[in-house]
Amino acid sequence: MIIHGSKMSKTETKACSEKSKTLETGCDFIKCFHERYRCNDESVTAWAQELCQQFPKDIVLQFTPQGRQMMVNVQNCTQDFLARIYNQRKSINCNAFESKYFSTLAKCYSKANDFCQVFKDNRALFMKQATTVMLKKSRQIYFY
C-alpha cells in the first residue's frame, strides 16, 4: 500500500523535521512522521511512538551509564533513519517501510558495543518499560 504524505505547509514540515534533531523532541517527531504517513493505526510508526514514550529521560537516566549511552545511540540511529525518509519522500510503501524500519532498528541495536552485557545489566528496567509495547509487534522483531 502506497501512502502519500498528508498535506502540510513548509513551515509545519520544517517544524516537524527540527524535532528529529534532539532526544527531547524525538517522540514528537515520530508522532509527526506517523501523522504524515499514516499507513494505519497499528503501523510501525504508531508502535515506535508508543515505545518511545515508554522511555522518557527520567527512565533512561535509571539505566547504567553504558545502558544510557545505548538508548541514546539507538534513538539517534532510528531518528536519523526516519528523518531521511521524512525529508526526502512525499510517499511511502507501507509494507516496504515497515520491513526497512525493523531491519534498521536491528542494525541500530547491533551497533551497541557489548549489547548483551548492557541488556543484561538493564534487563529489568528495559523489560518493565517495553514489554507491553513490544509484544504488539513481536512477529517483526523476531524476523530481523
C-alpha positions in Angstrom: 0.0 0.0 0.0 1.4 3.4 -1.0 0.6 6.3 1.3 1.1 9.9 0.1 2.2 12.2 2.9 -0.5 14.4 4.3 -0.6 18.0 3.1 1.5 20.1 5.4 2.8 23.6 4.9 6.5 24.1 4.5 6.5 25.7 8.0 4.8 22.6 9.5 7.1 20.2 7.7 10.2 22.2 8.8 9.0 22.3 12.4 8.4 18.6 12.4 11.8 17.9 10.8 13.5 20.0 13.5 12.0 17.7 16.2 14.1 14.9 14.8 17.3 16.6 15.9 17.1 16.2 19.7 16.3 13.4 22.1 13.9 15.6 24.0 11.6 16.0 21.0 12.2 12.6 19.3 8.9 11.2 20.3 7.2 14.3 18.9 9.0 13.8 15.7 7.8 10.2 15.5 4.3 11.4 16.0 4.7 13.9 13.1 6.1 11.1 10.9 3.1 8.9 11.8 0.6 11.7 11.1 2.3 12.4 7.7 2.4 8.8 6.6 -0.5 7.2 8.4 -0.4 3.7 7.0 -2.9 2.6 9.6 -3.5 3.0 13.4 -1.4 -0.2 14.1 1.5 0.9 11.8 5.1 0.7 12.9 5.3 4.4 13.5 2.3 4.2 15.9 4.2 1.4 17.7 7.5 3.3 17.6 5.8 6.4 19.1 4.3 4.3 21.9 7.7 2.6 22.6 9.5 6.0 22.6 7.0 7.3 25.2 7.9 4.4 27.5 11.5 5.7 27.7 11.3 9.4 28.8 14.5 11.0 30.1 13.8 10.1 33.8 13.6 6.4 32.9 16.7 6.4 30.6 18.6 8.1 33.5 17.9 5.0 35.6 20.0 2.8 33.2 23.6 2.1 33.8 26.0 4.6 32.1 26.5 2.1 29.2 22.7 1.5 29.1 22.0 5.2 28.8 24.5 5.6 26.0 23.0 2.6 24.2 19.5 4.1 24.5 20.7 7.5 23.2 22.6 5.8 20.3 19.6 3.7 19.3 17.2 6.7 19.4 19.6 8.8 17.4 20.0 6.0 14.9 16.3 5.4 14.4 15.5 9.1 14.3 18.2 9.6 11.6 16.5 6.9 9.5 13.1 8.4 9.9 14.3 11.9 9.3 15.9 10.9 6.0 12.6 9.5 4.8 10.6 12.4 6.1 12.8 14.9 4.4 13.2 13.1 1.1 9.9 11.3 0.4 6.4 12.5 -0.4 5.0 9.0 -0.2 6.0 5.6 1.2 5.1 2.0 0.5 3.8 0.9 4.0 4.9 -2.8 3.8 8.4 -2.0 2.5 8.8 0.8 5.0 7.8 -1.4 7.9 10.3 -4.1 6.8 13.1 -1.5 6.4 12.2 0.1 9.8 12.7 -3.2 11.7 15.8 -4.0 9.7 17.2 -0.6 10.6 16.2 -1.0 14.3 18.0 -4.3 14.5 21.1 -2.6 13.0 20.8 0.2 15.5 20.9 -2.2 18.4 23.6 -4.3 16.8 25.9 -1.3 16.7 25.8 -1.1 20.5 29.1 -2.1 22.0 28.7 -5.1 24.3 24.9 -5.2 23.7 24.4 -8.5 25.5 26.1 -7.2 28.7 24.4 -3.8 28.5 21.0 -5.5 28.1 21.7 -8.0 30.9 22.7 -5.2 33.3 19.5 -3.2 32.4 17.1 -6.0 31.6 14.6 -5.5 34.5 14.1 -1.8 33.7 14.1 -2.3 29.9 11.5 -5.1 30.1 9.3 -3.3 32.6 9.1 -0.3 30.2 9.0 -2.1 26.9 7.3 -5.5 27.2 3.6 -4.4 26.6 4.5 -2.3 23.6 7.0 -4.8 22.1 4.5 -7.6 22.2 2.2 -5.7 19.9 4.7 -6.1 17.0 6.5 -9.2 18.2 6.4 -11.1 14.9 8.6 -8.5 13.1 11.1 -8.3 16.0 11.9 -11.9 15.8 12.4 -12.0 12.0 15.3 -9.4 11.9 
